[in-house]
């Protein structure tokens, strides 16, 4: 039976150790897959499925060529699969029995190092989450750059939020984690989840965690390092010391709010184009693009940090020529972070090292240009930037400029770098000159002008004569070597001798070049951490010159930070929306909030710009605390600790949540976690349920934020009845987005002014949407009737001049729902708990 052959037994033993991965099993020039792997791979890769063996014992089989395997592996990785690459580890010619094979690398969505599978402008994080002694360790690392970050939180929901914030490609969890947690984190992140055993806590890895003060976090970091070691099966000398951070160091923007604000990607199609990042990103390097994305996702809450970044941004604005020069110089810098990773990983080639050399050659010029910017933060950055001249000299002397991508086929090392290699090359050159002379001499001697001296890897060197010219060949001049259909190939003793010399030289030269290249690569490894530090500095310079470029192009202003709870924006604009409309058409708006004016209740018609007004405030805060200038004529801002948003209608079908449930969950985030230093933006709370339910919820949320949290808040609503709250809540003010109604038509002015809107203009908006005229007319009639009934009720109040309260239980004094309500201590409940109670009571009444 086919399954019992020694080779298949070997395959099945190795496969049993990598059950969660496709096993690419090397057989000659192909990687073969068997059994279920073959069935799935044939489907996912759209390749031909065959069989091994015959009859009932035949098993499914498919394969891909070794030389083109990268593209197939990349396809599987992009779909979230793992691939275990199993190679032959001994020469088949010398093997006794089955050729030895072993897995040399496991490629996963988070550990792929192939440049085609990496996104230049995004990090490729793998995140581990592990609970230890009551503390959740969240560790994120990008193996392609060597960066590692770790924090500790004391709640599961916060651990999930931290994990989501890294947008991970892969999640690593302990093997004994609960199925529910594994499912939740997979659903929230959309990443592949890997369950692992006990991590190896090696002494040499402790240096990577020397900056982590709480040792309860160490096991989570060791788990990630162990996972990297076991999958890559390589030394990871490029891993940098883990950076410890506390979530409170950054402006917290939960996943709901990040999605609503479209900071780095759009809500609809998750593309960069149309996001804040797309507007701001004028970086020239991949390193800078990744850092800008991180800064926008995690703006600082430290005023000194934001002001320091803005000071250099301002200097770049003031020094236009220096900025243009730096931009040009940065264009000559390749991705030093990932080049360092490839060097350490061992898959760097000659072209990569040329890119490294050219990048490092730019450093002295960048340093000289930055000195002219005349900024203290720039001086601080320059102190940490270094161009290792010995490394540049080594690369310049050793690696050819136009070397091939392969490192095993020669033509990598420059002439003059190694004497022995030069000897071999001289022998090869002289030998080939001799061959050319031999061809010319034999043509002259025989008169056969089409004769040629050729070479192939199977038969070596030969003299080829076409069949038509054989009659002109003197008998006995050559020794026959090979017969072709239309020619004969010959050899001579002299040619045999020269062949031996040339081929030995070529073989030795190739091996020597490979060895020399590995030696150069090892020397480069010793500079990895210097290169990484320089890369970090260059990425910061790149982001700040980009902020300056955008500030000048888009007419942004440097914001001022205040220690007071105060926002003053003059002629502020939405940074993304203003780019999508014609120049001069965007209507800018002012905004004022302070201790006596903490909450704005915003009314006005649909499509008038309420959501845009709210979003632009949040984006201005994000930009300012990230270090950018902002779209306004003047901006004074405090430092915020959180941003919470509920803007726009959306559901989350993947988690079985309706639009209203998503709305409530987003509101829950705000009312449970916000502080007086937070910014809350809530749009149309309560519209997903009945009118009175929705209005009651909206008012309860407003009152809770106003009385209990006191966060600066923008609250947009269509419940005009809520505008009366400005007379009851002393720190709430009414504003509205103005519109002009003339001759039955409506014009949006997009200007936010003081006071409440006098009507909703819903029918006018329906008319703008071009609904049928008959439908519009009927809606106007119904509206007139309803407004008339409302006036009549107001004109004829109950005799006691009090609002009549309908009884929930008109006939029963001891209804069980009433008993439950009496026992409830409402003052000890959160708004969300109260909402849940009302919902439960309603269900019981139904």
C-alpha positions in Angstrom: 0.0 0.0 0.0 1.2 3.5 -0.9 0.6 4.8 2.7 3.1 2.3 4.1 6.1 3.3 2.0 9.1 4.6 3.9 8.8 8.0 2.3 5.1 8.3 3.2 5.8 7.2 6.8 8.4 10.0 7.0 5.8 12.4 5.6 3.1 11.4 8.1 5.5 11.6 11.1 6.6 15.1 10.2 3.0 16.1 9.4 1.8 14.9 12.9 4.1 17.6 14.4 2.6 20.4 12.2 -1.1 19.5 12.1 -2.3 23.2 11.9 -0.1 24.0 8.8 0.2 23.0 5.2 3.2 20.8 4.9 5.3 21.6 1.8 7.2 18.4 1.5 10.3 18.6 -0.8 10.6 15.9 -3.4 13.2 16.8 -6.0 12.2 20.0 -7.8 8.7 20.1 -6.3 7.0 20.7 -2.9 4.3 18.0 -2.7 1.2 18.0 -0.5 -0.8 14.9 0.5 -4.2 13.9 2.0 -6.3 16.8 3.3 -3.5 19.3 2.7 -3.7 18.4 -1.0 -7.5 18.7 -1.1 -7.4 22.1 0.5 -4.4 23.4 -1.4 -5.8 22.4 -4.7 -8.9 24.4 -3.9 -7.2 27.5 -2.4 -4.4 27.7 -5.0 -6.5 26.5 -8.0 -3.9 23.8 -8.9 -4.4 20.3 -10.3 -5.2 17.6 -7.8 -3.7 14.2 -8.6 -3.2 10.9 -6.8 -0.3 8.9 -5.5 -0.8 5.2 -5.9 -3.6 3.2 -7.5 -7.0 1.8 -6.6 -8.3 2.0 -3.1 -4.9 2.8 -1.7 -4.5 6.0 -3.8 -4.2 9.2 -1.8 -4.8 12.8 -2.9 -1.7 14.7 -4.0 -0.7 18.0 -5.5 2.5 20.0 -5.9 4.1 23.3 -6.8 7.5 23.9 -8.4 10.3 24.7 -5.9 11.5 27.7 -7.9 8.0 29.4 -7.8 6.9 28.3 -4.4 7.0 31.8 -2.9 3.9 32.9 -4.8 1.9 29.9 -3.7 3.0 30.2 -0.1 2.1 33.9 -0.2 -1.4 33.1 -1.4 -2.0 30.7 1.5 -0.5 33.1 4.1 -2.7 36.0 2.8 -5.8 33.7 3.5 -4.7 33.2 7.1 -3.1 29.8 6.8 0.3 28.5 8.0 2.9 26.7 5.9 5.6 24.4 7.2 8.5 24.1 4.7 10.1 20.7 4.8 13.4 20.4 3.0 15.8 17.6 2.1 18.7 18.0 4.6 21.1 15.6 2.9 22.4 14.9 -0.6 20.1 12.4 -2.2 23.1 10.8 -4.0 24.7 10.1 -0.7 21.6 9.0 1.2 21.1 5.5 2.4 17.4 4.8 2.2 14.9 7.7 2.5 16.5 11.1 2.2 16.5 12.9 5.5 14.0 15.8 5.7 13.0 18.3 8.3 11.0 21.5 8.6 13.3 24.4 8.3 10.7 27.2 8.7 7.0 27.6 9.6 5.6 30.6 7.8 2.5 32.2 9.4 0.5 35.4 8.7 2.5 37.2 11.4 6.0 35.8 10.7 6.2 36.0 6.9 9.4 37.8 5.8 9.0 37.7 2.1 8.9 41.3 0.8 6.0 40.6 -1.5 3.8 39.6 1.5 4.7 42.6 3.6 2.9 46.0 3.5 5.5 48.8 3.4 3.3 51.3 5.2 1.9 49.0 7.9 3.5 47.0 10.7 3.0 43.3 10.8 2.2 42.7 14.5 1.9 39.4 16.3 0.2 39.9 19.6 0.2 37.7 22.7 -2.4 38.0 25.5 -1.8 36.2 28.7 -3.2 36.5 32.2 -0.7 36.1 35.1 -1.4 36.8 38.8 -4.5 38.9 37.9 -2.7 41.0 35.3 -3.3 40.7 31.5 0.0 41.0 29.6 -0.5 42.3 26.1 2.7 42.0 24.0 3.0 43.0 20.4 6.0 42.5 18.2 6.8 43.0 14.5 9.4 40.3 13.5 10.0 42.2 10.2 11.3 45.3 12.0 12.3 43.8 15.4 10.1 46.2 17.4 8.3 44.9 20.6 5.9 46.6 22.9 4.3 45.4 26.1 1.8 46.6 28.6 -0.4 45.3 31.5 -4.1 45.8 32.1 -6.3 44.4 34.8 -9.5 43.8 32.8 -10.2 41.4 30.0 -12.1 44.1 27.9 -9.1 46.4 28.2 -6.8 43.5 27.1 -9.0 43.0 24.0 -9.0 46.7 23.2 -5.2 46.8 23.4 -4.9 43.8 21.2 -7.3 45.3 18.6 -5.4 48.6 18.6 -2.3 46.9 17.1 -4.4 45.6 14.1 -2.5 42.3 14.5 -1.9 39.7 11.7 -1.8 36.9 14.3 -2.7 36.3 17.9 -0.7 33.9 20.2 -2.5 32.5 23.2 -1.8 29.9 25.9 -3.0 26.5 25.0 -5.3 26.4 28.0 -7.1 29.7 27.3 -10.9 29.5 27.3 -12.7 28.9 23.9 -14.8 32.0 24.6 -11.9 34.3 25.0 -10.1 32.8 21.9 -13.3 33.3 19.9 -13.9 36.9 21.1 -10.3 38.0 20.3 -10.4 36.3 16.9 -13.7 38.0 16.1 -12.6 41.4 17.3 -9.2 41.4 15.5 -10.0 39.2 12.5 -6.5 37.7 13.0 -5.3 34.1 12.9 -5.1 32.6 16.4 -2.3 30.2 17.4 -2.5 28.3 20.7 0.9 27.4 22.1 2.4 25.4 24.9 4.6 26.5 27.8 7.1 29.1 26.6 10.9 28.8 27.0 12.2 31.3 29.4 15.8 31.5 28.2 18.4 33.6 30.0 19.6 35.2 26.7 16.1 36.5 26.1 15.9 38.3 29.5 17.9 41.2 28.2 15.1 41.9 25.8 12.8 42.4 28.8 15.2 44.4 31.0 13.0 47.5 30.6 9.9 45.8 31.8 9.4 46.7 35.5 6.6 44.2 36.3 7.8 40.6 36.0 4.2 39.4 35.8 4.3 40.5 32.2 7.4 38.5 31.3 5.7 35.1 30.6 3.5 36.8 27.9 6.6 38.3 26.2 8.5 35.0 26.5 5.5 33.2 24.8 5.8 35.5 21.8 9.6 35.2 21.6 9.3 31.4 21.9 6.7 31.4 19.1 9.0 33.4 16.8 12.0 31.1 17.5 10.0 27.9 17.0 8.4 29.0 13.7 11.3 30.8 12.1 13.9 28.3 13.4 16.5 31.2 13.3 18.4 33.4 15.7 16.5 36.6 16.1 19.4 39.0 16.8 17.4 42.0 15.4 14.7 41.8 18.1 14.9 45.1 20.0 14.4 45.5 23.8 10.7 45.5 24.6 9.3 49.0 25.1 7.1 49.1 28.2 4.2 51.5 28.0 1.0 52.2 30.0 -2.2 52.6 28.1 -2.6 55.9 29.9 0.4 57.3 28.1 -1.6 57.7 24.9 -4.8 59.3 23.9 -7.2 56.3 24.2 -9.4 55.8 21.1 -11.4 52.6 21.4 -11.9 50.4 18.3 -15.5 51.7 17.8 -14.3 55.3 17.8 -11.3 54.6 15.6 -13.6 53.1 13.1 -16.1 55.9 13.3 -13.5 58.6 12.8 -11.7 56.9 9.9 -8.3 57.8 11.2 -6.2 55.3 9.3 -8.8 53.6 7.1 -12.3 54.2 5.8 -15.3 52.6 7.5 -16.8 51.3 4.3 -14.0 49.5 2.5 -11.1 49.7 5.1 -8.9 51.5 2.6 -6.3 54.2 3.4 -7.7 56.5 0.7 -10.3 58.7 2.3 -8.9 58.5 5.8 -7.1 61.1 7.9 -3.8 59.2 7.3 -4.2 59.6 3.6 -4.4 63.4 3.9 -1.4 63.7 6.2 0.9 61.1 4.8 3.6 62.9 2.7 6.3 60.7 4.1 9.2 59.6 1.8 10.1 56.3 3.5 8.3 53.2 4.5 9.6 53.7 8.0 8.1 57.1 8.2 4.8 55.9 6.9 4.6 53.2 9.6 5.5 55.7 12.3 2.9 58.2 11.2 0.2 55.5 11.3 1.3 54.6 14.9 1.3 58.2 16.0 -2.2 58.8 14.7 -3.5 55.6 16.2 -1.8 56.4 19.5 -1.4 60.2 20.0 0.5 61.4 23.0 -1.2 62.7 26.2 1.9 64.5 27.2 1.9 68.1 26.3 5.7 68.3 26.2 5.9 65.5 23.6 3.3 67.0 21.3 4.9 70.5 21.6 8.3 69.1 20.9 7.1 67.5 17.7 5.2 70.6 16.7 8.3 72.7 17.2 10.2 70.8 14.6 7.2 70.8 12.3 7.2 74.5 12.6 10.9 74.7 11.9 10.4 72.7 8.8 7.6 75.0 7.7 9.9 78.0 8.2 12.8 76.4 6.4 11.3 75.5 3.1 14.5 74.8 1.2 16.0 72.7 4.0 12.7 70.7 4.1 12.8 70.1 0.3 16.4 69.0 0.6 15.6 66.5 3.4 12.7 65.2 1.4 14.9 64.6 -1.6 17.6 62.9 0.6 15.0 60.7 2.3 13.9 59.4 -1.1 17.3 57.7 -1.3 16.7 55.8 1.9 15.3 52.3 1.7 13.5 50.5 4.5 16.3 50.2 7.0 14.1 48.5 9.7 13.1 45.7 7.4 16.5 45.4 5.8 17.9 44.9 9.4 15.3 42.2 9.9 16.3 40.4 6.7 20.0 40.5 7.6 19.3 38.9 11.0 16.8 36.5 9.5 19.4 35.3 6.9 17.3 35.9 3.8 19.1 39.1 2.7 20.6 39.1 -0.8 23.2 41.2 -2.6 20.6 43.7 -3.8 19.4 44.3 -0.2 22.9 45.1 0.9 23.3 47.6 -1.9 20.1 49.2 -0.7 21.5 49.3 2.8 24.7 50.9 1.5 22.9 53.6 -0.5 20.7 54.4 2.5 23.6 54.7 4.9 25.4 56.9 2.4 22.6 59.5 2.7 23.0 59.8 6.5 25.9 62.4 6.5 24.0 64.6 4.0 20.8 64.4 6.1 22.7 65.3 9.2 24.3 68.3 7.5 20.9 69.5 6.2 19.1 69.1 9.5 21.7 71.3 11.2 20.4 74.2 9.2 16.8 73.7 10.5 18.0 75.3 13.8 15.8 73.4 16.2 16.6 71.9 19.6 14.6 68.7 19.0 16.4 68.3 15.7 19.7 68.5 17.5 18.6 65.9 20.0 17.6 63.6 17.1 20.9 64.1 15.3 22.8 62.9 18.4 21.2 59.5 18.1 21.8 59.1 14.3 24.9 57.5 13.0 26.3 56.5 9.7 28.7 53.5 10.4 31.4 54.4 7.9 33.3 51.1 8.3 30.1 49.2 7.2 29.6 51.5 4.2 33.2 50.9 3.2 32.8 47.2 3.6 29.7 47.1 1.4 31.2 49.4 -1.2 34.3 47.2 -1.5 32.6 43.9 -1.5 29.2 43.8 -3.2 28.6 44.4 -6.9 26.1 47.2 -7.8 24.2 45.1 -10.4 24.3 41.8 -8.6 21.7 39.1 -9.2 18.9 38.3 -6.7 20.4 34.8 -6.1 23.3 34.4 -3.6 24.4 31.0 -4.9 25.1 31.5 -8.6 28.0 34.0 -8.4 28.6 37.5 -9.8 28.0 39.0 -6.3 31.5 40.0 -5.2 33.5 42.8 -6.7 36.9 42.3 -8.4 39.8 43.1 -6.1 37.9 42.2 -2.9 39.5 38.7 -2.6 42.7 37.5 -4.2 41.7 33.9 -4.6 38.4 34.8 -6.2 40.3 37.0 -8.6 42.6 34.0 -9.5 39.5 31.9 -10.3 38.0 34.6 -12.4 41.3 35.1 -14.3 41.3 31.4 -15.1 37.7 31.6 -16.2 38.4 34.7 -18.3 41.5 33.3 -19.9 39.9 30.0 -20.5 37.0 31.6 -22.3 39.4 33.7 -24.4 41.2 30.5 -25.3 37.8 29.0 -26.4 37.1 32.0 -28.6 40.5 31.7 -30.1 40.0 27.9 -30.6 36.7 28.6 -32.5 38.3 31.1 -34.8 41.3 28.8 -35.4 39.1 25.7 -36.2 36.9 27.7 -38.6 40.0 28.8 -40.4 41.5 25.3 -40.5 38.3 23.6 -41.7 36.7 26.3 -43.7 33.4 25.7 -41.8 32.2 29.2 -40.9 29.1 28.0 -39.0 31.2 25.9 -36.6 30.9 26.9 -33.0 32.3 26.1 -29.6 29.4 25.7 -27.1 28.6 24.6 -23.6 25.8 23.0 -21.6 25.7 21.7 -18.0 25.2 18.1 -19.0 27.9 17.6 -21.7 30.3 20.4 -20.9 32.2 22.1 -23.7 32.0 20.9 -27.3 32.7 21.8 -31.0 29.5 21.6 -33.0 29.3 21.0 -36.7 26.1 21.0 -38.7 25.2 17.8 -40.6 25.4 19.6 -43.9 29.1 20.6 -43.2 30.3 17.2 -42.0 31.8 16.4 -45.4 34.2 19.2 -45.1 35.6 18.0 -41.7 39.0 16.3 -42.0 38.7 12.7 -40.9 40.1 12.0 -37.4 40.5 15.7 -36.5 37.9 15.5 -33.6 36.6 12.9 -31.2 32.8 12.4 -31.4 30.9 13.4 -28.2 27.2 13.7 -29.0 25.0 13.2 -32.0 22.0 15.5 -32.7 19.3 15.4 -35.3 21.0 18.1 -37.4 24.5 18.3 -36.0 27.4 16.4 -34.5 29.3 17.5 -31.4 33.0 16.8 -30.9 35.7 17.2 -28.3 39.6 17.4 -28.4 42.2 16.6 -25.7 43.0 20.3 -25.4 39.4 21.2 -25.1 38.9 18.5 -22.4 41.8 20.0 -20.4 40.6 23.5 -20.7 37.0 22.4 -19.8 38.4 21.0 -16.5 40.2 24.2 -15.7 37.3 26.4 -16.5 34.6 24.4 -14.8 36.7 23.9 -11.6 37.3 27.6 -11.5 33.6 28.4 -12.0 32.6 25.9 -9.3 35.2 27.1 -6.8 34.4 30.8 -7.6 30.7 30.3 -7.0 31.4 28.5 -3.7 33.9 31.1 -2.6 31.6 34.0 -3.5 28.8 32.4 -1.5 31.2 32.0 1.5 32.4 35.6 1.1 28.9 36.9 1.0 27.9 35.0 4.2 31.0 36.5 5.9 30.0 40.0 4.8 26.4 39.4 6.0 27.7 38.3 9.4 29.7 41.5 9.7 26.6 43.5 8.8 24.8 41.8 11.7 27.1 43.4 14.2 25.7 46.8 13.1 22.0 45.9 13.3 21.2 47.8 16.4 23.1 50.9 15.2 21.1 50.8 12.0 17.8 50.3 13.9 18.5 53.4 16.0 19.3 55.4 12.9 16.1 54.1 11.2 14.0 55.2 14.2 15.5 58.8 14.0 15.0 59.0 10.3 11.3 57.9 10.6 10.7 60.7 13.1 12.3 63.3 10.9 10.2 61.9 8.0 6.9 62.2 9.8 7.6 65.7 11.0 8.7 67.0 7.6 5.5 65.3 6.3 3.4 67.2 8.9 5.1 70.4 7.7 4.5 69.6 4.0 0.8 69.0 4.7 0.5 72.1 7.0 1.8 74.4 4.3 -0.2 72.8 1.4 -3.5 72.7 3.3 -3.0 75.9 5.3 -3.0 74.4 8.8 -2.1 76.3 12.0 0.1 75.3 14.9 -2.3 74.7 17.9 -1.6 76.0 21.4 -2.1 73.7 24.4 -3.6 75.0 27.6 -3.8 73.5 31.1 -7.3 74.8 31.4 -10.4 72.8 30.3 -10.9 75.0 27.2 -11.3 74.5 23.5 -11.2 77.5 21.1 -11.3 76.9 17.4 -11.7 79.6 14.9 -12.7 78.7 11.3 -12.0 75.0 11.9 -12.4 72.5 9.1 -12.6 68.8 8.5 -9.2 67.8 7.1 -10.6 65.0 4.9 -13.9 66.5 3.7 -12.3 69.8 2.6 -10.1 67.8 0.3 -13.0 66.2 -1.5 -14.8 69.5 -2.5 -13.8 72.4 -4.7 -11.4 74.9 -3.3 -13.1 77.7 -1.3 -16.4 75.8 -0.9 -15.9 74.3 2.5 -17.7 76.3 5.3 -15.4 76.7 8.3 -16.9 76.9 11.8 -15.9 78.1 15.3 -16.2 76.1 18.4 -16.0 77.1 22.0 -16.1 74.9 25.1 -14.9 75.6 28.7 -15.9 74.9 32.3 -19.1 76.8 32.0 -19.9 75.5 28.6 -19.0 71.8 28.6 -21.7 70.3 26.4 -23.2 71.4 23.0 -26.6 70.0 22.0 -26.5 70.2 18.2 -29.8 70.3 16.2 -30.5 71.0 12.5 -31.6 69.2 9.4 -30.1 65.9 8.0 -27.2 66.5 5.6 -26.5 69.9 7.0 -23.2 68.9 8.5 -23.7 68.0 12.1 -21.6 64.8 11.9 -18.9 66.6 10.0 -18.7 69.3 12.7 -18.4 66.7 15.4 -15.8 64.6 13.6 -13.6 67.5 12.7 -13.2 68.3 16.4 -12.1 64.8 17.2 -9.7 64.7 14.2 -8.2 68.1 15.2 -7.6 66.7 18.7 -5.9 63.6 17.2 -3.8 65.6 14.9 -2.7 68.1 17.6 -1.8 65.4 20.1 0.1 63.4 17.5 2.2 66.5 16.8 0.6 67.9 13.6 -0.7 71.3 12.8 -4.5 71.5 12.5 -7.0 72.8 10.0 -8.1 76.1 11.6 -7.2 79.8 11.7 -6.6 79.5 15.5 -6.7 76.6 17.8 -6.4 76.3 21.6 -6.8 72.9 23.1 -6.4 71.0 26.3 -4.8 67.5 26.4 -7.5 64.8 26.3 -7.1 61.3 27.7 -9.9 59.6 25.8 -12.1 60.1 22.7 -15.4 58.3 22.6 -17.7 58.6 19.6 -21.0 57.3 18.5 -21.4 58.7 14.9 -23.2 57.1 12.0 -25.4 54.1 11.7 -23.7 50.7 11.6 -24.4 47.1 12.6 -22.0 44.3 13.4 -23.6 41.2 11.9 -20.4 39.1 12.6 -21.2 39.4 16.3 -25.0 39.3 15.8 -25.4 42.9 16.9 -28.0 45.3 15.4 -27.4 48.9 14.7 -29.2 49.8 18.0 -27.1 47.3 20.0 -23.8 48.7 18.5 -25.1 52.2 19.4 -25.7 51.1 23.0 -22.3 49.4 23.2 -20.5 52.5 21.9 -22.5 54.6 24.4 -21.5 52.2 27.2 -17.8 52.7 26.4 -18.3 56.4 26.9 -20.4 56.5 30.1 -18.3 53.8 31.9 -14.8 54.9 31.0 -14.9 58.6 30.2 -13.3 61.2 32.7 -13.6 64.9 32.9 -10.5 65.1 30.6 -12.2 63.1 27.9 -14.0 64.1 24.7 -17.3 62.5 23.9 -19.1 62.8 20.5 -22.6 61.3 20.4 -24.8 61.5 17.3 -28.5 60.6 17.3 -28.5 58.5 20.5 -31.8 56.5 20.8 -32.9 56.6 17.2 -32.8 52.9 16.8 -35.8 52.3 19.0 -39.3 53.9 19.5 -39.6 57.7 19.8 -40.2 57.9 23.5 -37.8 55.1 24.4 -35.1 56.9 22.3 -35.8 60.3 23.7 -35.7 59.0 27.3 -32.4 57.2 26.6 -31.0 60.3 25.0 -32.0 62.6 27.9 -30.7 60.1 30.5 -27.3 59.9 28.7 -27.1 63.7 28.5 -27.9 64.2 32.1 -25.4 61.5 33.2 -22.6 63.0 31.2 -23.4 66.5 32.4 -23.8 65.7 36.1 -21.6 62.7 36.7 -18.7 62.7 34.1 -18.4 66.3 33.1 -16.5 65.5 29.9 -16.5 68.0 27.1 -19.3 66.7 24.8 -20.9 67.3 21.5 -24.4 65.7 21.3 -26.3 65.8 18.1 -30.0 65.0 18.0 -33.2 65.2 16.1 -35.2 65.1 19.3 -36.0 68.9 19.4 -37.8 68.4 22.7 -34.3 67.9 24.3 -33.4 71.5 23.6 -35.3 72.5 26.7 -32.5 70.9 28.7 -30.4 74.1 28.3 -32.7 75.7 30.9 -32.1 72.8 33.3 -28.5 71.8 32.8 -26.3 74.9 33.5 -23.3 73.7 31.4 -25.2 72.7 28.3 -25.7 75.1 25.4 -27.9 74.7 22.2 -26.3 75.2 18.8 -27.7 74.4 15.4 -26.5 74.0 11.8 -28.3 76.7 9.9 -30.4 76.3 6.8 -32.4 78.8 4.7 -35.9 78.0 3.5 -37.2 80.0 0.5 -40.2 79.4 -1.6 -40.5 75.8 -0.3 -36.9 74.9 -1.1 -34.1 74.4 1.4 -30.5 75.5 1.2 -27.9 74.1 3.7 -25.6 76.9 5.0 -23.3 74.4 6.9 -22.8 77.1 9.6 -23.0 76.3 13.2 -24.7 79.1 15.2 -26.0 79.6 18.7 -29.5 78.4 19.7 -31.8 75.5 18.8 -33.1 74.7 15.3 -36.8 75.6 14.9 -37.7 72.5 12.8 -36.2 69.3 11.4 -36.7 70.0 7.6 -37.1 66.2 7.1 -39.6 66.6 4.3 -37.3 69.1 2.6 -34.4 66.6 2.7 -36.7 63.9 1.3 -37.5 66.4 -1.5 -33.8 66.9 -2.2 -33.5 63.1 -2.4 -36.0 63.3 -5.3 -38.8 61.2 -3.7 -42.0 61.2 -5.8 -43.9 64.5 -5.6 -47.1 62.9 -4.6 -45.4 61.2 -1.6 -43.8 64.5 -0.6 -47.2 66.3 -0.8 -48.9 63.6 1.3 -46.1 63.8 3.9 -46.6 67.6 4.2 -50.3 67.1 4.8 -49.7 64.6 7.5 -47.2 66.8 9.2 -49.6 69.8 9.2 -52.3 67.5 10.8 -49.9 66.2 13.4 -48.7 69.7 14.3 -52.3 70.9 14.6 -53.2 68.0 17.0 -50.1 68.8 19.1 -51.2 72.5 19.3 -54.7 71.5 20.4 -53.3 69.3 23.2 -51.1 72.1 24.4 -54.1 74.5 24.4 -56.3 72.2 26.4 -54.3 70.8 29.3 -55.8 68.8 32.2 -57.7 70.8 34.8 -54.9 70.5 37.4 -52.6 72.1 34.9 -50.2 69.2 35.3 -48.8 66.9 32.7 -51.0 63.8 32.8 -49.0 60.6 33.6 -50.4 57.4 32.2 -50.3 54.5 34.6 -48.3 51.5 33.6 -50.5 49.3 35.7 -54.0 50.9 35.7 -55.9 47.9 37.2 -53.3 46.0 39.4 -51.7 47.4 42.5 -49.6 44.2 43.1 -48.4 43.4 39.7 -45.1 41.4 39.9 -43.4 43.9 37.6 -44.4 46.7 39.9 -43.1 44.8 42.9 -39.7 44.3 41.1 -39.6 48.0 40.3 -40.2 49.0 43.9 -37.3 46.8 45.1 -34.9 48.3 42.6 -32.4 51.0 43.9 -32.1 53.1 40.7 -29.5 55.4 42.3 -27.0 52.5 42.5 -27.4 51.6 38.8 -25.5 52.8 35.8 -27.5 54.3 32.8 -26.9 51.1 30.8 -28.1 48.9 33.7 -31.2 51.1 33.9 -31.8 50.7 30.2 -31.5 46.9 30.5 -34.0 46.9 33.4 -36.5 48.9 31.4 -36.1 46.5 28.5 -36.6 43.5 30.8 -39.7 45.0 32.4 -41.2 45.7 29.0 -40.6 42.2 27.8 -42.4 40.9 30.9 -45.4 43.2 30.3 -45.7 41.9 26.7 
